[in-house]
Amino acid sequence: MGSAVERTDEHVREYLIYRGFTNALKHLDSDIKADKEKGFRVDKIIDQLQQFILTFDLLSLKEYWLYLDRRLFCRLEDIYRSTVNKLRTSLFRYYIINTIQKGNLEKTQEFFQKQALELQTQAEWRDWFILPFVPNPEQNPFFSPYFSRQWADTFLVSLHNFLSVLFQCMPQPVLLSFDAEVQKMTSLMEENEQLRQQVFALQTENRDQRDRDGSVQHKLPPYVQNMDRLGDTELDLVSSQRASSAATTPSRNFFSTFLPQAKRTPIKPAPVSSGSSPSQAAVGRKDPTANQLIKPKEASQPKEGKPPSSQVSTSETCSSQSQQATNQSVNQNTRNKRIQEHEKERKELFSKPPHQTPEKKVEVGDAEPTPTETSGDPPDSSSSRSCGAGGGLSAEQPFIKLSQEEYGEHHSAIMHCRVDSSGRRVASLDVDGVIKVWSFNPMMQTKATIMSKSPLLSLEWATKPDRLLLLGSGVGTVRLYDTEAKKNLYEMNIDETHPRILSLASSPSGSSFICSAAALGQSGNLESSPRLPIPVSGQLLLWDTKTVKQQLQFSLEPEPVAINCTAFNHNGNLLVTGAADGVIRLFGSCV
């Protein structure tokens, strides 16, 4: 409870400063200094009692205990009155023992003289009146336990526990209940995060188990597992060759691709017979092994060349070698054509907007049909990979989506969205200058709507208090808006020569904010984007939220340039800015 009281005092002090109630603030500070309850800090109350005992201030000790009795102990039920009396008796005995241990017998006799009328009727004090006259009372069997360190520690601990329980049971005002709510919310968030991590771990473990089971049950041979990537190496080797080829796809011998590399002799391609069937052409394109058997040196060889002289025993051997060389050359032409098609499709994909991409793919596929492009064509390795990734069967989810809602109060494009420091409210700004302040927990609800006549370019929540909004306009002003009172508190004129307020950043300390102002562009449009082709002049200023005055103007080297974005670190000791000249500037703890 003591920590909650201290935080509440700080909030009240901050509120008085913000409202300008200086007299009330002075009275508050003086009352806090003279607070006998010590902000409900039990340790400070115990220290105050011990201070009176060590200084032999009996009068102050009695007055302080009477204050605690009137202020705190009187709220207890009658069954606890005996406990309060026992603690009071032990406190006075602790005072007497201290006077004897310090050798101040005058204070001991003074205590019995002043308290005689009150104590002589109490049975528990009857044997204590002889204490000033007993030599070496620490050796007396009756008084010796009270001189031990154990008795003193036990008494102080008992008093500490009694006060702690008393403060916990006291009814708290509404202003102090926020601390308990914050602690409860924090514990719930931590528990929710732990449960979310457990769910994520179980899902990952379950997915890995399914993958392992599937790989064991449907394991393919090694030469089949990498079928979809057989052409990747060759595509990389011949990607630099952009020579056009208008030759049609002829038939090819499927089994010739499995011959050793040494038996392949490049010769001049022979004309393809017209009797080739479409099924042979399809089989030739399905052959992925030929792509792996092509060496880099062969990829760079010319397509036409004279065959080396060889001695052939029979004409059948010559025709077989000629057919092999023809298939190899035709395969090279086919690959070059496919590479050109891929390059053309890639350029078209990058030159069109994303929503036109599927239509363009259909046009490319329909515009250039060839006899060999049958339904049995295997897709590209890149297409296979993209389809596999888009299927969502094996892709890992980046996060667990617990819920999804939409806020549809805006009727134009959204420019900025900001969440306040407490995480309870959101402020959103659209291009029409309409600002919506809304909450999303437990349900979406609009708290305030702000209409601006002048164009707004930036938006930021103030850190302390978190109900204030900073609104940067395109006419050189920054407004401080109270979302609860729904009114403008201040309107600050930044600079007429730099009317565009591009960025705002509130310091975590809550006492200041950063303002980035820029001059008009060449077109003079106030609502133009801050990313201009030519950097314009700008300023970076530090403003005080409480005094509403400029504190500092930062130096932007080598020349003043428009700052497009600003951000503080967690404690406000570092400011990071991004400028229109492509430079990120860091400013130290001076802010």
Secondary structure as UniProt FT lines:
FT   HELIX           2..19
FT   HELIX           22..33
FT   TURN            36..37
FT   HELIX           38..40
FT   HELIX           42..54
FT   TURN            55..56
FT   HELIX           58..71
FT   HELIX           73..75
FT   HELIX           78..80
FT   HELIX           81..101
FT   TURN            102..103
FT   HELIX           105..119
FT   TURN            120..121
FT   HELIX           123..133
FT   HELIX           137..139
FT   TURN            141..143
FT   HELIX           144..147
FT   HELIX           149..169
FT   HELIX           174..176
FT   HELIX           177..217
FT   HELIX           222..225
FT   HELIX           227..229
FT   TURN            230..231
FT   HELIX           232..237
FT   TURN            239..240
FT   HELIX           255..258
FT   HELIX           261..263
FT   TURN            274..275
FT   HELIX           278..286
FT   HELIX           289..293
FT   HELIX           296..299
FT   HELIX           315..351
FT   HELIX           354..356
FT   HELIX           357..367
FT   TURN            371..372
FT   TURN            375..376
FT   HELIX           381..391
FT   STRAND          414..419
FT   TURN            421..422
FT   STRAND          425..430
FT   TURN            431..432
FT   STRAND          434..439
FT   STRAND          445..451
FT   STRAND          456..461
FT   TURN            466..467
FT   STRAND          468..473
FT   STRAND          477..482
FT   TURN            483..486
FT   STRAND          487..493
FT   STRAND          500..506
FT   TURN            508..509
FT   STRAND          512..518
FT   TURN            526..527
FT   STRAND          538..544
FT   TURN            545..548
FT   STRAND          549..553
FT   STRAND          563..568
FT   TURN            570..571
FT   STRAND          575..579
FT   TURN            580..581
FT   STRAND          584..587
FT   TURN            589..590
//
